[in-house]
Amino acid sequence: MMMMNRAIRSVVACNHRRLTASSGGIGSPRSRLIHHSSPQLLSGKSDSKISSDIEHTPVQTLNKSPIVQKLWKTRDQAKRRVMGKLTMGDGEYSEVSLAAAELIAEGRKGEYEPPSKLGKHPRESEVGIMYEFSKDQYLLETYRNPYGEMRFGKILEDLDALAGNIAFNHVEGNPLIVTAGVDRIRLRRRPDINANQFLSGKVTWVGSSSMEIRMKISANEDGSDEWLEAYFTFVTLHPTTKKAIKISPLIPETDEERVHFELGAVKAQAKRAARKNKIQIGRPLSDESLKIDARAAQLLEQAGPLLKMPSLADPNTILMNETAQGNAMVAQPQARNLHDRIFGGFLMRRAFELAFATAYLFGGDKPRFLEVDDISFDKPVDVGDLLVFKSRVLYTMPDGGNLGHYVDKHDGLPLVNVEVEVWVTCPEQKKAEVSNHLYFTFALPESKTCKLVLPANIDQARRQAIRMHADEIQADLRP
């Protein structure tokens, strides 16, 4: 019965691919290419077709970017087919698809299917979508920032949405897929917003219940002229128990896929080591933690003149407290995702825009975004939550630093690392919890140097030391 279910699911998937995918996708003939069309281009459909689309368009897609709308609608349709809950119009799907959907719904109720022991290939999860900036003025205006360049906060939303589609393609059945974190997003160059761009990605590494997804944006559909890469980590949970569940292993096929798989394994090992070395009350410090503590003590000592005799301190230094910025908002229902919680991409965009403003106010020079160093999703955010965004310059490299050859030209430029915390607060209960930590790196392209940021207390010194150490480890993994 299990083999039959899988076979039927394959039939359903094949019918779905014929409707939503292009045979000329990137990487292999099986990769899914989602064609984007702006809302105003739907007028050519018949009235009945438009009504059908509205009926099956998730309400959560409203007020989202055109790209997120298309990705979420595609994922929702795929889930409905797997669950056997999508009302399929006459002639739109084959009788095999209808029968398959009904059998799936009766046989396993569409909630959870054990993973395939045989594994899956990266190409089976691959998804791509085109930004048709050259002929879609509505799309162009959605992504243009005040300086006539790409609005990267919107790109962060799209990356989160695309990663969800990719993760869904790899799992069996319909488990709960959760964003665990963002390992890195970095820019190779500044894109031309007036030219078409192609966003694509696939699963590159799989553990027991987690998977790493690599995405990229290129100027060409074949993946050449790549200018952005991003790594997201997802975990899969049982929809009822919310406990981690196993997922299908990954079978790399090409040399490039094997390289990415091995890199994913190295990064997963580094994350486990970082969790093990994390300072905890009542537990002896590891050698790594002792080194971080020693570095924190040195940073605090360096801040001594600013703390004890500020009028005589080096004018090119500044305390971390003096770089802080923040804002607050109530999480509105228009920002929710397909699970009716606040969309992670929305939180990333808001955090990025605050980090950009923080770096701008600090450096006095319009910052150039280089990379996202790390994003953690520690607690879900619900509609109606009162959110407080706090940012500060965590540390700087006044004389520049090495972010790897991939990153946009930054040699010799002052670098600014900004930390953003997102707090979920409840004034009635006098309670506040951190939901996200986000770290961004900017360059100051028109400046020769910048002030050195120093800690005002031991807690800030440890934060600086931990982040510096983490970035140095990540630098060792950069090609």
N, C-alpha and C positions, 0 to 999 in steps of 0.2 A: 504493500500500500504506500509506503514511504517513497519507493522508487517511482510508483505511478504518479504520486503527488508532484515529485520533482520534474518528471517528464511533462506533466500537464502544465506546471508553472513555466517550463521552458517554452511550450507552445504559446502560452499567454504572453510571455516576454517577447517572443518573436513577432507576434501580431502587433504588440505595442511598439516595437522598434520600427516596424514598417511605417507606422503612423507618425512617430515623433523623431525619428533619427534619419540621418543622411548616410548613404553608403560611402560617401567620400570623406568620412571623419578623419581625425588625425590618428596617426600611429598604426591603425589597422582598420580593415573594412567594418569591424564591429563596433567601433566607437560611436557614441551617440552625439549627434550634432543637433542642438536645439535651435531652431530658427526663431529669431526675435522679430516681432512686428509691433510697432507702436499702436496704441489704442485707436488713433484716427485712421489706421489702415484696415480696420475691420469692416468698413462699410460695404465692401464687395460681397459679403456673405448674405445669404438669404435670411429673412427674419427668423425662421425656425432654427437655423443654425446658430444665430446670435443668441437666441433664448436658451438653447442647449448649453452654450458656452457659459452664459451667466449662471445657469443653474448649477454647474459643476465647478465653478471658480470659487475656491475657498475665500471666505470673507476676510481672512487674515492677510490676503494679498493686497487689499486696498491700502492706499497711501504708501505703498512701497515703490521702489524704483522699477522701471519696466523690466529690467533683467531679473530682479528678485521675483517679480510677479510671474514671469514665464517659468523660472526654475521651480517655484513652489507649486504652480499649477501642474507642471509635468510630474513632479513627485507625488502630488495628491492623486492624480489619475493613476499612476503606477501602483500606489498603495491600494486604491479602490479596486483595481483589477485583481491584485493579489488577494485582497480580502473578500472579493466577490460581491462588493457593495455598490459598484458603479452601474448606474442605469445606462445601458448601452442601446443606442438608437438602431432601428432596423437598417440593415445594409451597411452600417458603419463597421461592424465587427462580424467575423465569421461565426458560424454555429459552433465550431470547435472552441472558440474563445468563450462563448456563452456557457457551454457545457463545462468547460474547464473551471471557470470561475465559480459555478454552482458547486462542483465537486470539491473544490478547495475549501469553500465556505463550510460545507457539511463535514468534511473529513477532519479538519484541524482548526476550524473556527478562525483561521487567519491570524492568530496571535503570535505563535512561536513555532518554528520548525528547527530541529537540531541541525547543526552545521554540516555541510558536506565534508566527509572525511577525505575525499579526493582533492579538495582544494579548488581554488579559482585563479584564473590568470588576471594580471593587472588590466588587460584590455577589456575584460568583462565589466569593469566598473567605470571605464573611461567615459567622460562627458565633456562636451564643448559647446560654447555659445558665442555668437558673433556680436560685437558692438558695431553696428553699421552707422558710425558717426558721419561718414561722408555723404549720406543721403537722408539721414533722419535728424532733422533739426530739433525735434522734441527731445530725443535721446542726448544729443549734443549739449543742449542747455541744462539737462539734468546733471551732467557730469563736469560742467565747466566751473572752475573756481574764479574768484575775482581777478586773478592774474592771467586769465586765458589759458590756464594749464589744467591738467587732470585733477579732479577733486578726489583725493585718495580715501577720504572717509567713506564715500559711496562705494569705492572698490572693496573696502573691507566688508561692507554688507554683502556684496556679491560673492566674495570668497567664502563667507560663512554659509550662504545659501547653496552655492555649488558643492561645497564639501559635504553638505547633508545629502544631496542627490547622489554623490559618488559613494558615500558610505552605505546608503540604502541599496544601491546596486550590488554591493558585495555581500550583504547579509542575506540569510534565508528567512522567509516569512516576513513578519512585521514587528521586530523587537523595538524597544525604545532606544533610539540612537542619541547620544549626548556628547556635546563638544566638551572635551576634557581640557583642552588648552591649545594655544598657538605657539609653536616652537620658534618660528622665525618667518618674517616676511621682509624681503629686501628688494631694492631697485637696482637694476643694472644701468639704466639711463632714463632720461625724461622722455616720455612718449609724446607723439604728435596727436593731440586730441581731435584734429580735423581728419585724421586717417582712421580707417577701420582697424579694430583690434580684436584679437581672438583669445578668449579665456577658456582654459581646458585643465583637466586634471584626472588623476586616477589613484587608486590605492597603491602604495609603494612598499609597505611593511605591515605585517599582522602579527600580533602576539596572541595571548590566550583569549582575551576579551576586548582588546583594544586594537586600533589600526591607525597607521599614519597615512595621510593623504598629501600628495604633492600636487600643487597647482601652479600654473604659469600663465602669463599673458604675453602674447606674441603679436607682431605686426602682420604675420602671415598665418593662414589657416593650417599650413603644414608644420607649424611649431617653430619655424626658423625666426630669427631676429627676436629672440625672447628678451623681455625687459623687466619682468617681475617673476619671482618665485615665492611660494608660500608653503609652509608645512603646518597642517592641522592634525591634532590627535583626537580621535573619537573613541568612546567606550560604548558597549552595547549592554543593555539591561533587560531583564525579563519584564514584560509590560505589566505583570500583576505583582510580582514580588519585589521588583525594582533591584534585584540582585544581579551582579555581573554574570553574563552567560558567554559560553564559548562561541567563537565564530569560525568560519571556514578558513583554513590556512591559505597562504598566498604562494603561487607557483610562478616565480619570475621566468621569463622566456628569453629576453634579449640581454646582451651584456650591460646595457644602460640600466635595465630593470634590476639586474643582479647587484650592480653598484649601489643603487638607491636602497635596495633591500638590506645590504650589509651596513650601509650608513644608518639606516633606521634602527638596526639592532644595536649598533654602537651608541646611538643617542638614547635608546631605551635603557641600556646599561648605565649610562651616565646619569639618567634621571633617578634610577634606583639608588645609585651611590649618593646622589645629592640628598635624597630623602633620608638615607641612613646617617648621613653626616649632619643633618639638621639638629641644631641645638635644642635640647629638651630638658626641662627641669627634672632632676633626679637621675639623669643618665650621664655616665662619664663622657667627656669630650673626646672625639676622635682626633687623630693627627691633623686631619683637614680642618676641623673646627678650631683647633688650637691655632693654626696658621691664620685663619680668618679673624680670630679674636686678637691676635698679635697685630694684625694689620689695622684693625679697628682702633686699637690703643695708639698706634702711630698717627692715625688720622686725627684722633682727638687731641693728641699732643700738638700736632701741627696747627690746630685751631686755637691753641692757648692764647696767643696774642690778641686774636679777635674777641675772645671771651673775657679776658682779664684787663686788657689795655687797648681797646678798639681804636683810640685816636692815634696810636703808634703802630698799628698793625699794617701789614702790606696792603696798599689800596687795591691791588689786583686779586684780593681774596674777599669772599663773602660767605656769610652763614647760610646754611640750607633754609632756615626758617624764612629768610627774607626773599626767597624765590617762590613762595607758595601762592597758589591761585585756587579758585574753586567756584562751584555753582551747585544749585539744587533744583530738583524737578520732581513732579509726581509722574510715575510711569503710566502712560495713557494706553487704553485698549488698542489704539491704532498702531502701536509698536509691538504687538504680540506676534508670536510665531505660530506655526502649525500645531503646536502643543498648547496654545493659549497661555504661554508664558512670554516674558519680554524677550524679543529677538536679540541674540547675542551680537549679531552684526550691528544692530542699532547702538548697543552699549559701546562697541568698539569705535563706531564713528563718533559718538559724543566724546569719548575719551581722547581720541586722536585730535579732534578739533580743539579741545582744552589743552592738550599737550603742545600743539602747534602754537597756540596763543601764549602759553607759558614760556616756551623757548624764544618767541618773538619779543616778549616783554623783557626777558632776561638779557638777550644778546643785542637788542637794538638793531637787528638786521633780520630781514625776512628769512626765516630758516628754510633749509632744503631738507625735506624728509629723505632719510636714507634707509632705515629699517625698523621693523618691530622686533624687539629682542625676545620678548616673552609675554604671554598673556595666560593668566590662570582663571578658570571658572570655578570658584570655590562654593558658590551658593546660587541657586536659581533666583531670578527676580520675577515677581508676580505683578500683574496689573494692579495699580493702586498703591504700590510701594512708594514711599518717599525716598528718593535717591539723592545722595550727596556725593558729588565728584570732587575729589581733592587731588591737586597736582603740585609737584615741586621738582626743581632740578636736583636730581639725586647726585650726580657727579659730572664733571666736565674734563675734557682733554684740551687745554688751551693751545697746545702745540700740535694737535692732531693725533690720530691713531690709525691703526690698520684694521679695517673691517673686511678684508679679503678683496681679491681682484674683481669679484662679481659686482660689488657695490659701486654705484654711481661715483664718478670722480670726486674723491674726497681727500687726496693726499695733501697734507699740510694745512688743511682747514680745521678750525676749532670745532670740536664735537661736543654736543650737549645731550646728556642722557636724562630723560624726563620720566618720572614715575607718576602714574595715576592710580588712585584707589577709588573704587566705587563702593559706597556704603549703603546698605539697606537699613533705614531707620524707622523706628516706631515711637513717636513722641509719647503716645498714651502709656506705653509700657516702659518708657525711658530706656529703650534698647536700641543698639546699633551693631550690625555685623558687616564685615567686608564680604562683598560678593565677587569682586574681581581685582586683580593686580595686573597692571599693564605697563610695559616699558618701551619707550620709543627713543630712537637716536636721530638727531638732526645735526646738520652742518650749518655753519654761518659763512656763507660763500663770499660775502663782501668784507669780512673781518679778518684781521691778521692774528688776533688772539681774543681771549675772553677771560672773565674772572674765574679763579679756582674756587669751587664750592667746597666748603668744609662743614663738618658736623658740629652741632651745638651741644650734643650729649652723647652718651655711650650707645643709646638705642639707634640714633641716626648714624653713628660711626659704624655700628654693626651692619645696618642696612646698606651703607655704602660699600663696605668690605665684601658683603655677600654678593651684591650685584656685580661688583668689579670682578670677583672670582668667577661668577657664573658666566660673564661675558668673555672672560679669558678662556674658559673651557670651551665655550661655543666657538671662539675664534679658531681653536685647534681643529674643529670639525668643518671649518669653512674651506671650500676648494679655492 
